[in-house]
Amino acid sequence: MRIALHTSVRPDRIDEYEAAHREVPAELTAAIRAAGVHEWTIWRSGTELFHLLECEDYGRLLAELEHLPVNIAWQARMGELLDVVHDYSADGAQAGLPAVWQL
């Protein structure tokens, strides 16, 4: 399944956000892959972030990462950098952006 998400980085924290993503903990990326993610790309336009995930089951991904200490630490770090923090885990697989058009 493909899931698209939208978040915003704080204008004064863009460099930190990008630096953090150059150093995503190997334990976290391994856990994300083990939870069924095949690909995850984030694009930035100004402060707007657009994520596209290719995964087996988005709800399962969230459930498997929810209590993982490395993910909890990562989410806390992202919470300091993101402008508006959305709890995607509360929305489950319905958290993604609705598709408007596809070719």
Backbone bond lengths (Angstrom), bond angles and torsions (degrees), N, CA, C in turn:
res aa  C-N    CA-C-N  psi(-1)  N-CA   C-N-CA  omega(-1)  CA-C   N-CA-C  phi
1 M - - - 1.435 - - 1.518 109.13 -
2 R 1.328 115.74 151.60 1.464 121.29 176.11 1.514 108.88 -109.69
3 I 1.309 115.73 135.58 1.456 122.49 178.40 1.524 107.88 -127.15
4 A 1.323 116.61 129.20 1.464 121.97 174.55 1.521 107.78 -109.81
5 L 1.328 115.81 134.52 1.459 122.25 179.92 1.519 109.35 -128.03
6 H 1.322 116.24 156.70 1.458 121.99 178.62 1.521 108.51 -130.70
7 T 1.320 116.85 128.56 1.456 122.74 173.48 1.522 107.93 -136.80
8 S 1.322 116.54 172.61 1.468 121.70 178.55 1.521 109.26 -131.85
9 V 1.313 115.19 134.96 1.461 120.43 176.63 1.528 108.28 -93.65
10 R 1.320 116.31 146.41 1.464 120.05 177.22 1.524 108.65 -63.33
11 P 1.319 117.60 135.88 1.475 120.15 -176.56 1.519 113.99 -55.13
12 D 1.322 117.13 -34.99 1.462 120.41 -178.01 1.531 112.89 -87.02
13 R 1.350 117.81 3.80 1.468 121.31 -176.92 1.534 112.54 -122.03
14 I 1.333 117.79 11.88 1.466 121.58 -177.57 1.527 111.45 -57.57
15 D 1.320 116.72 -48.00 1.467 119.48 -178.80 1.525 111.36 -61.15
16 E 1.335 117.16 -41.25 1.467 120.71 178.44 1.527 111.20 -65.30
17 Y 1.330 116.59 -40.13 1.462 120.88 179.19 1.529 110.27 -61.04
18 E 1.320 115.82 -48.02 1.462 119.36 -179.68 1.528 111.07 -66.09
19 A 1.320 117.92 -39.19 1.468 121.05 177.33 1.523 110.66 -62.55
20 A 1.323 117.07 -41.34 1.471 120.72 179.13 1.523 110.53 -60.30
21 H 1.316 116.77 -37.50 1.461 119.72 -178.31 1.530 113.34 -78.87
22 R 1.305 117.26 -10.28 1.460 119.90 170.73 1.528 110.19 -82.79
23 E 1.349 116.21 -11.33 1.468 121.37 -175.81 1.530 111.64 -130.77
24 V 1.329 118.48 37.62 1.465 120.19 178.24 1.530 107.43 -61.11
25 P 1.330 117.41 129.49 1.471 119.93 -177.48 1.531 112.24 -56.59
26 A 1.326 115.59 134.60 1.469 120.87 179.77 1.523 111.28 -57.40
27 E 1.330 116.69 -35.57 1.467 120.26 178.79 1.534 110.38 -62.72
28 L 1.331 117.18 -36.86 1.459 120.99 179.33 1.523 110.95 -71.67
29 T 1.333 117.74 -45.59 1.469 118.66 179.67 1.527 110.87 -63.80
30 A 1.319 117.25 -36.04 1.466 120.39 176.80 1.524 110.61 -64.50
31 A 1.331 117.09 -41.47 1.463 120.89 179.38 1.525 110.86 -66.77
32 I 1.318 117.21 -38.56 1.466 121.24 178.33 1.523 109.69 -63.32
33 R 1.326 116.84 -45.74 1.475 120.12 177.70 1.526 111.43 -63.69
34 A 1.337 117.29 -42.47 1.470 121.31 179.96 1.530 111.19 -63.70
35 A 1.325 116.97 -26.71 1.457 121.59 179.60 1.531 111.88 -84.20
36 G 1.332 117.06 4.25 1.460 120.15 172.63 1.508 117.25 103.69
37 V 1.335 118.21 12.29 1.467 119.89 178.01 1.524 108.79 -86.29
38 H 1.325 115.45 127.53 1.467 121.64 178.56 1.527 111.10 -94.83
39 E 1.329 115.58 -31.86 1.466 120.03 -179.04 1.527 108.54 -158.30
40 W 1.337 116.14 143.45 1.470 121.53 176.31 1.510 106.10 -144.40
41 T 1.311 116.84 118.98 1.454 122.64 179.86 1.520 108.34 -122.48
42 I 1.334 116.48 139.55 1.463 121.97 175.31 1.527 107.61 -121.95
43 W 1.330 115.74 128.50 1.461 121.88 174.37 1.518 107.58 -110.14
44 R 1.337 116.35 148.46 1.460 121.58 176.97 1.510 110.36 -123.45
45 S 1.333 115.98 132.90 1.460 123.35 171.73 1.519 105.82 -126.75
46 G 1.331 116.52 103.53 1.460 119.47 -173.22 1.519 108.90 64.16
47 T 1.311 115.84 -119.79 1.468 120.26 178.40 1.526 112.41 -98.72
48 E 1.314 117.28 -3.32 1.466 121.34 -177.43 1.526 110.50 -87.51
49 L 1.325 115.59 131.96 1.465 122.43 -179.21 1.521 109.20 -115.32
50 F 1.309 116.07 133.38 1.457 121.99 178.84 1.521 108.11 -123.52
51 H 1.316 115.84 123.62 1.458 123.20 -176.58 1.526 108.99 -109.19
52 L 1.319 117.46 139.91 1.456 121.92 170.85 1.517 107.23 -128.94
53 L 1.337 115.51 120.97 1.461 122.24 179.76 1.512 109.14 -113.15
54 E 1.297 115.84 137.03 1.465 122.92 168.84 1.514 104.80 -109.91
55 C 1.335 116.93 113.44 1.455 119.85 -176.60 1.521 110.89 -145.69
56 E 1.309 114.21 165.33 1.462 119.45 179.37 1.514 111.08 -73.05
57 D 1.330 117.42 -44.77 1.468 121.70 -175.71 1.528 107.76 -156.63
58 Y 1.319 117.46 109.60 1.459 121.59 -175.49 1.527 111.68 -63.93
59 G 1.315 117.42 -40.46 1.460 120.67 177.31 1.514 111.89 -60.05
60 R 1.331 116.58 -41.73 1.467 121.12 177.49 1.522 110.64 -63.85
61 L 1.333 116.76 -42.47 1.465 121.13 178.02 1.526 110.19 -55.32
62 L 1.325 116.62 -50.50 1.458 120.20 -178.74 1.523 111.62 -61.95
63 A 1.325 116.31 -42.43 1.470 120.43 -179.26 1.524 111.47 -64.14
64 E 1.325 117.18 -40.13 1.464 120.18 -178.08 1.526 112.84 -71.68
65 L 1.316 116.89 -28.42 1.468 120.16 -178.74 1.528 113.15 -91.18
66 E 1.321 117.29 -19.89 1.462 122.27 -169.77 1.528 114.61 -50.11
67 H 1.314 118.82 -45.83 1.461 121.52 -175.20 1.527 113.25 -105.82
68 L 1.314 117.17 9.07 1.460 121.78 -179.08 1.533 109.25 -76.13
69 P 1.342 118.63 120.92 1.469 120.64 -175.68 1.531 114.30 -53.01
70 V 1.331 118.61 -40.94 1.463 119.69 -179.25 1.531 110.59 -65.28
71 N 1.319 118.55 -33.99 1.460 121.64 177.15 1.525 110.97 -73.23
72 I 1.316 117.24 -39.46 1.465 120.27 177.75 1.527 109.56 -60.13
73 A 1.330 116.97 -44.07 1.474 121.10 177.87 1.528 111.07 -63.76
74 W 1.339 116.60 -41.70 1.467 120.62 -180.00 1.527 110.48 -64.23
75 Q 1.319 116.88 -44.18 1.464 120.30 -179.81 1.525 111.16 -63.51
76 A 1.325 117.16 -36.54 1.469 120.47 176.42 1.529 110.10 -64.44
77 R 1.329 116.16 -41.76 1.464 120.49 178.40 1.525 110.70 -63.78
78 M 1.336 116.76 -44.74 1.463 120.60 178.95 1.528 110.90 -65.33
79 G 1.324 116.99 -33.77 1.454 120.89 178.54 1.518 112.58 -60.20
80 E 1.322 116.89 -28.56 1.460 121.63 177.39 1.529 111.92 -77.83
81 L 1.323 116.64 -22.95 1.466 121.31 -173.90 1.519 113.74 -101.19
82 L 1.322 116.54 -27.12 1.457 120.06 -176.63 1.516 110.69 -84.93
83 D 1.322 115.62 144.52 1.454 122.42 -178.24 1.526 111.06 -72.09
84 V 1.295 115.83 -49.83 1.462 121.67 178.96 1.511 106.14 -124.52
85 V 1.313 115.89 117.83 1.459 119.74 -179.31 1.518 108.11 -94.71
86 H 1.320 115.90 122.35 1.458 122.40 178.62 1.514 108.23 -107.43
87 D 1.311 116.56 134.71 1.465 121.25 178.74 1.527 108.93 -86.31
88 Y 1.344 115.08 85.47 1.458 119.08 -179.14 1.519 112.25 -64.05
89 S 1.325 117.94 -25.37 1.462 120.02 -179.52 1.525 110.98 -64.61
90 A 1.325 117.83 -30.59 1.463 120.57 179.70 1.520 111.51 -69.78
91 D 1.329 117.16 -28.77 1.460 121.59 -178.74 1.518 113.15 -91.70
92 G 1.319 116.71 -12.50 1.464 119.82 -179.30 1.511 111.96 58.27
93 A 1.315 116.63 -144.41 1.464 121.73 -176.22 1.521 112.42 -66.89
94 Q 1.328 117.87 -15.10 1.460 120.66 179.28 1.527 112.36 -81.36
95 A 1.328 117.46 0.86 1.459 121.59 -176.51 1.525 112.62 -72.30
96 G 1.302 117.97 -19.97 1.458 120.69 -174.61 1.513 113.32 -68.43
97 L 1.329 114.43 159.60 1.458 120.73 175.15 1.525 109.30 -69.80
98 P 1.311 118.21 140.71 1.461 119.92 178.21 1.540 110.07 -71.39
99 A 1.323 116.02 139.98 1.458 120.91 177.41 1.528 108.51 -74.28
100 V 1.321 115.79 134.32 1.462 121.48 178.31 1.526 110.44 -101.17
101 W 1.336 116.18 -38.25 1.461 121.07 -177.99 1.500 109.60 -155.70
102 Q 1.316 116.47 147.05 1.456 121.36 178.45 1.510 109.49 -148.04
103 L 1.313 117.62 139.04 1.459 123.74 177.46 1.507 108.73 -106.71
